[in-house]
Amino acid sequence: MSKTTLELPSARKPHSSFIPELVFFEPAALDYPKGQRIMEWVKETGIPYRMTTSHNRITNLPGNSELEQYKIAKRTLVVGIRKTLKFDQSKPSAEYAIPIATGCMGHCHYCYLQTTLGAKPYIRVYVNMDDIMDAAQSYIEERIPEITRFEAACTSDPVGLEPITGSLEELITFMADQEYGRLRFVTKFHYVDSLLSLKHNGHTRIRFSVNDKYVIKNFEPATSRFEERIEAAGKVARAGYPLGFIVAPIIWHEGWEEGYAELFSSLAEALPKDASSNLTFELIQHRFTKTAKNVIEKRYPKSKLEMEIEKRKYKWGRWGQGKYVYPDEQAYALRIFISERIFEHFPDAVIDYFT
């Protein structure tokens, strides 16, 4: 596979997405053109950087407390090589997760990465994209004649990192030529302009994570505003990409019916008239584990996020670990109300699942 050359955004005009405060490089990452381009950008932008032996072992971050170190870690970028090329499963969204980055610059209070990334909340990007795409090619060939779907946003929000990495551009272009391969990713960011003119052949579905204004205002700091996401969704639809929305987490709060009704009417007003065709929705009610509750309360002590175990139902998971979800009556009310609003405005859309 030939090396893909991408233009990194001009360091003299820093992009308004994610500008890290500190960058670490694995030495071997500088053997790759992408690693070299990121290093040039870091130097020209004047961002402090250090070398590290492994992207999995970043220690001695600044900060006088655990909370301070967490906040700094979320503004720390680590540039490395993805050595593990065995892809995890990614049900129900896709067959496999394709690992191009780990970690997110957003501060969503409810995010499952709070616990899955544990003590490593810093943001890692991988420069050996050819290795990653070669592995994806092998997974595709194993399943022919079935379609193999890859989710690029299981452990990060790659759109927020795209101005630095260009990795989505590489993946979209690669997947455009795959008869039996498809790419999917979801984002809370609006930085999609570099993707709009790419050859994609309809093989990449771009989804936006949306919610009502109460949820975005109170629980999704450091992400793009609702209006920015919807404007970006319109651009994606007009560029011919298959489009989707994840409504997650669906949160029961005072005025939730009015909030979610406004969400879908706003979507209908902003999207092209033909957007209902080939439009998908994924609906996920708010859930949490005891571990997540403890971590969230420590990292966001003033959060208004409701996590009262006494008000929830315990739902067992696939691996013997359970989560607290809404009781059946509340979950049913959320699912029915939101499904009705979706089909009211988008009669040809598909709801992939409610969970």
PLY file of the C-alpha trace (Angstrom):
ply
format ascii 1.0
element vertex 355
property float x
property float y
property float z
element edge 354
property int vertex1
property int vertex2
end_header
0.00 0.00 0.00
1.46 3.33 -1.00
2.03 6.00 1.60
-0.69 8.65 1.63
0.52 12.23 1.71
-1.70 14.68 3.52
-1.30 18.37 4.10
-1.29 19.22 7.78
-3.16 22.42 8.67
-0.89 25.45 8.64
0.81 25.87 12.00
0.86 29.62 11.45
-2.94 29.61 11.46
-3.81 27.26 14.34
-7.10 25.47 13.81
-9.85 26.23 16.27
-10.43 22.60 17.20
-7.96 20.88 19.50
-4.71 22.69 20.24
-2.84 20.61 22.84
-0.88 22.23 25.64
1.73 19.46 25.67
2.75 16.81 23.12
4.66 13.55 23.58
6.29 11.64 20.71
7.44 8.06 20.52
10.80 8.23 18.71
9.68 5.69 16.11
6.67 7.88 15.24
9.10 10.30 13.62
10.02 7.62 11.09
6.60 8.13 9.50
5.61 11.11 7.32
2.55 11.78 9.51
4.70 11.86 12.65
7.17 14.21 10.97
4.38 16.55 9.84
2.86 16.68 13.32
6.29 17.43 14.81
6.78 20.29 12.32
3.37 21.70 13.26
4.12 21.40 16.98
7.44 23.23 16.61
6.02 26.00 14.43
3.06 26.47 16.77
5.37 26.63 19.79
3.72 23.81 21.72
6.02 22.22 24.35
6.92 18.61 23.51
8.74 15.69 25.06
9.84 12.24 23.97
8.45 9.06 25.52
9.32 5.40 25.26
5.66 4.34 24.93
2.32 6.01 24.22
0.88 3.76 26.94
3.16 5.09 29.70
2.89 8.84 30.12
3.92 9.87 33.63
4.81 13.01 35.54
2.11 15.15 34.01
1.92 18.65 35.53
-0.66 19.41 38.21
-0.80 19.62 41.98
-3.80 17.33 42.37
-5.38 14.36 40.65
-8.13 16.61 39.26
-5.59 19.09 37.89
-3.61 16.29 36.27
-6.78 14.92 34.71
-7.63 18.29 33.15
-4.08 18.68 31.83
-4.11 15.11 30.47
-7.20 15.98 28.43
-5.11 18.71 26.77
-2.14 16.40 26.16
-1.49 14.74 22.80
0.62 11.61 22.41
1.88 10.66 18.94
2.77 7.00 18.63
2.57 3.72 16.75
-0.36 1.34 17.06
1.33 -2.00 17.73
-1.79 -4.06 18.50
-3.52 -4.67 15.18
-6.09 -7.16 16.42
-9.34 -5.19 16.22
-11.94 -5.34 18.99
-15.56 -6.13 18.19
-17.88 -3.12 18.08
-21.47 -4.34 18.41
-24.11 -3.17 17.67
-22.59 -0.35 15.61
-20.20 -2.41 13.48
-18.27 -5.65 13.25
-14.95 -4.13 14.35
-13.45 -1.03 15.90
-10.66 0.43 13.76
-8.07 2.04 16.07
-6.82 5.38 14.75
-6.90 7.30 18.06
-7.62 6.85 21.75
-9.01 9.49 24.07
-11.08 12.62 23.55
-10.68 16.33 24.23
-14.35 16.71 25.17
-15.47 16.81 28.79
-18.80 14.97 28.59
-19.67 14.12 32.18
-21.34 10.81 31.36
-18.76 9.40 28.92
-17.83 5.73 29.25
-14.21 6.64 28.44
-14.08 8.03 31.99
-13.64 4.46 33.18
-12.42 2.50 30.15
-9.37 4.74 29.79
-8.85 4.80 33.54
-5.64 6.58 34.42
-4.82 7.33 30.76
-7.17 10.14 29.73
-4.57 11.74 27.48
-5.19 11.67 23.73
-3.23 9.25 21.57
-3.00 9.31 17.78
-1.31 6.66 15.66
0.86 7.41 12.65
1.18 3.91 11.12
-2.05 4.16 9.16
-0.82 1.80 6.42
-0.47 -1.00 9.00
-3.96 -0.27 10.33
-5.50 -0.24 6.85
-3.67 -3.45 5.89
-5.19 -5.11 8.97
-8.63 -3.82 7.97
-8.11 -5.27 4.48
-7.46 -8.69 6.03
-10.63 -8.51 8.13
-12.63 -7.57 5.03
-11.22 -10.48 3.01
-11.98 -12.96 5.79
-15.71 -12.14 5.65
-16.30 -11.89 1.89
-19.04 -11.94 0.54
-20.42 -10.31 3.71
-20.00 -6.59 4.29
-17.59 -5.71 7.10
-18.25 -2.46 8.94
-15.57 -0.61 10.92
-16.31 1.91 13.67
-13.61 4.59 13.94
-14.96 6.36 17.04
-15.14 3.68 19.73
-12.36 5.14 21.86
-12.09 8.70 20.59
-13.74 11.46 18.59
-11.61 11.43 15.43
-13.29 14.47 13.84
-11.94 16.69 16.61
-8.46 15.39 15.80
-8.76 15.40 12.01
-7.17 18.87 11.51
-4.03 17.47 13.16
-3.93 13.90 11.83
-5.77 13.65 8.51
-6.43 10.00 9.43
-10.13 10.03 8.56
-9.26 11.35 5.10
-7.01 8.33 4.62
-9.62 5.88 5.88
-12.47 7.31 3.82
-10.38 7.23 0.65
-9.24 3.68 1.40
-12.75 2.43 2.12
-14.17 4.02 -1.04
-12.44 1.30 -3.06
-13.55 -1.58 -0.82
-16.45 -3.48 -2.32
-17.08 -5.33 0.94
-15.85 -2.74 3.46
-17.66 0.15 5.12
-16.56 2.85 7.55
-18.58 4.53 10.29
-17.76 7.15 12.88
-19.66 9.48 15.17
-18.72 12.93 16.42
-19.72 15.85 18.60
-17.54 18.18 16.52
-18.19 20.08 13.31
-14.75 20.06 11.65
-15.79 18.16 8.52
-14.85 20.59 5.74
-11.72 18.65 4.72
-13.86 15.52 4.21
-16.52 17.00 1.95
-14.73 16.77 -1.39
-13.30 13.28 -0.88
-14.14 10.28 -3.04
-16.20 8.10 -0.69
-18.56 6.11 -2.95
-21.15 6.11 -0.17
-19.02 3.65 1.82
-18.62 5.91 4.88
-21.51 6.82 7.15
-20.86 9.95 9.18
-23.01 10.23 12.31
-23.43 13.13 14.69
-24.07 12.73 18.39
-26.95 15.06 19.25
-29.11 15.78 22.25
-31.52 18.35 23.60
-30.19 21.72 24.69
-30.39 20.92 28.41
-28.07 17.93 28.03
-25.60 19.72 25.77
-25.45 22.78 28.02
-25.01 20.90 31.29
-23.10 17.74 30.39
-21.08 18.26 27.19
-18.40 20.92 27.80
-15.62 21.41 25.23
-17.67 20.07 22.30
-19.25 21.81 19.31
-22.56 23.56 19.86
-25.79 21.93 18.71
-26.17 24.42 15.86
-22.61 23.77 14.66
-23.17 20.01 14.59
-26.40 20.35 12.64
-24.81 22.72 10.12
-22.01 20.18 9.66
-24.58 17.39 9.22
-26.18 19.37 6.42
-22.79 19.73 4.71
-22.19 15.98 5.02
-25.60 15.17 3.55
-25.06 17.52 0.60
-21.66 15.89 -0.01
-23.47 12.59 -0.59
-22.33 10.77 2.53
-24.77 8.43 4.23
-25.83 10.34 7.37
-26.85 9.24 10.83
-27.50 10.54 14.33
-26.85 9.03 17.72
-29.14 10.44 20.38
-27.15 9.62 23.47
-27.41 9.58 26.29
-31.15 10.13 26.38
-31.66 11.72 29.78
-34.90 11.95 31.75
-35.04 15.47 33.13
-37.63 18.12 33.81
-38.97 19.25 30.45
-37.43 16.36 28.52
-40.43 15.99 26.20
-40.25 19.60 25.08
-36.47 19.39 24.77
-36.42 16.32 22.57
-39.36 17.56 20.48
-37.37 20.74 19.81
-34.31 18.66 18.90
-36.05 16.79 16.08
-37.95 19.78 14.75
-34.63 21.69 14.63
-33.01 18.81 12.76
-35.83 18.75 10.22
-35.49 22.49 9.60
-31.72 22.39 9.16
-31.25 19.31 6.97
-31.80 19.06 3.21
-35.33 18.01 2.28
-34.20 14.62 0.95
-32.18 13.78 4.07
-34.83 11.36 5.34
-33.80 8.75 2.80
-30.92 6.56 4.01
-30.95 8.33 7.40
-30.28 6.30 10.53
-30.83 6.90 14.24
-29.27 5.12 17.21
-30.95 5.69 20.56
-29.11 5.09 23.83
-30.62 5.83 27.23
-28.37 7.12 30.00
-26.64 4.38 31.96
-23.78 4.17 34.41
-21.83 1.72 36.54
-20.87 2.16 40.18
-17.28 2.67 39.08
-18.30 5.34 36.58
-20.43 7.09 39.20
-17.45 7.33 41.56
-15.10 8.59 38.84
-17.57 11.14 37.47
-18.37 12.55 40.91
-14.65 12.97 41.56
-13.82 14.58 38.21
-16.97 16.71 37.87
-18.01 17.36 41.47
-20.53 20.07 40.52
-22.22 18.04 37.79
-26.03 17.95 37.73
-25.97 14.45 36.24
-28.52 12.27 38.01
-26.99 8.96 39.14
-29.19 7.81 42.01
-28.98 4.03 42.11
-32.30 3.81 43.96
-34.08 5.32 40.94
-32.56 2.90 38.42
-32.87 -0.65 37.15
-29.83 -2.92 37.09
-29.24 -4.43 33.66
-26.73 -7.23 33.22
-24.23 -6.92 30.38
-22.69 -9.45 28.02
-19.53 -9.94 30.07
-21.12 -10.43 33.48
-20.96 -6.73 34.31
-24.11 -4.67 34.61
-25.18 -1.04 34.37
-27.87 1.10 35.91
-30.49 2.13 33.35
-33.93 3.69 33.63
-36.79 1.52 34.94
-38.86 -0.14 32.22
-41.70 2.38 32.39
-39.39 5.37 31.92
-37.33 3.64 29.22
-40.51 2.75 27.32
-41.78 6.34 27.54
-38.47 7.69 26.23
-38.31 5.18 23.38
-41.90 5.71 22.22
-41.84 9.50 22.43
-38.52 9.87 20.61
-39.38 7.26 17.97
-42.63 9.08 17.21
-40.81 12.39 16.84
-38.27 10.83 14.49
-40.88 9.35 12.17
-42.96 12.53 12.33
-40.11 14.50 10.77
-38.20 11.74 8.95
-40.72 9.11 7.81
-38.17 7.18 5.73
-35.49 7.03 8.43
-34.40 3.84 10.16
-33.95 3.43 13.92
-31.09 0.95 14.21
-31.65 0.23 17.90
-32.76 1.55 21.27
-30.72 0.37 24.22
0 1
1 2
2 3
3 4
4 5
5 6
6 7
7 8
8 9
9 10
10 11
11 12
12 13
13 14
14 15
15 16
16 17
17 18
18 19
19 20
20 21
21 22
22 23
23 24
24 25
25 26
26 27
27 28
28 29
29 30
30 31
31 32
32 33
33 34
34 35
35 36
36 37
37 38
38 39
39 40
40 41
41 42
42 43
43 44
44 45
45 46
46 47
47 48
48 49
49 50
50 51
51 52
52 53
53 54
54 55
55 56
56 57
57 58
58 59
59 60
60 61
61 62
62 63
63 64
64 65
65 66
66 67
67 68
68 69
69 70
70 71
71 72
72 73
73 74
74 75
75 76
76 77
77 78
78 79
79 80
80 81
81 82
82 83
83 84
84 85
85 86
86 87
87 88
88 89
89 90
90 91
91 92
92 93
93 94
94 95
95 96
96 97
97 98
98 99
99 100
100 101
101 102
102 103
103 104
104 105
105 106
106 107
107 108
108 109
109 110
110 111
111 112
112 113
113 114
114 115
115 116
116 117
117 118
118 119
119 120
120 121
121 122
122 123
123 124
124 125
125 126
126 127
127 128
128 129
129 130
130 131
131 132
132 133
133 134
134 135
135 136
136 137
137 138
138 139
139 140
140 141
141 142
142 143
143 144
144 145
145 146
146 147
147 148
148 149
149 150
150 151
151 152
152 153
153 154
154 155
155 156
156 157
157 158
158 159
159 160
160 161
161 162
162 163
163 164
164 165
165 166
166 167
167 168
168 169
169 170
170 171
171 172
172 173
173 174
174 175
175 176
176 177
177 178
178 179
179 180
180 181
181 182
182 183
183 184
184 185
185 186
186 187
187 188
188 189
189 190
190 191
191 192
192 193
193 194
194 195
195 196
196 197
197 198
198 199
199 200
200 201
201 202
202 203
203 204
204 205
205 206
206 207
207 208
208 209
209 210
210 211
211 212
212 213
213 214
214 215
215 216
216 217
217 218
218 219
219 220
220 221
221 222
222 223
223 224
224 225
225 226
226 227
227 228
228 229
229 230
230 231
231 232
232 233
233 234
234 235
235 236
236 237
237 238
238 239
239 240
240 241
241 242
242 243
243 244
244 245
245 246
246 247
247 248
248 249
249 250
250 251
251 252
252 253
253 254
254 255
255 256
256 257
257 258
258 259
259 260
260 261
261 262
262 263
263 264
264 265
265 266
266 267
267 268
268 269
269 270
270 271
271 272
272 273
273 274
274 275
275 276
276 277
277 278
278 279
279 280
280 281
281 282
282 283
283 284
284 285
285 286
286 287
287 288
288 289
289 290
290 291
291 292
292 293
293 294
294 295
295 296
296 297
297 298
298 299
299 300
300 301
301 302
302 303
303 304
304 305
305 306
306 307
307 308
308 309
309 310
310 311
311 312
312 313
313 314
314 315
315 316
316 317
317 318
318 319
319 320
320 321
321 322
322 323
323 324
324 325
325 326
326 327
327 328
328 329
329 330
330 331
331 332
332 333
333 334
334 335
335 336
336 337
337 338
338 339
339 340
340 341
341 342
342 343
343 344
344 345
345 346
346 347
347 348
348 349
349 350
350 351
351 352
352 353
353 354
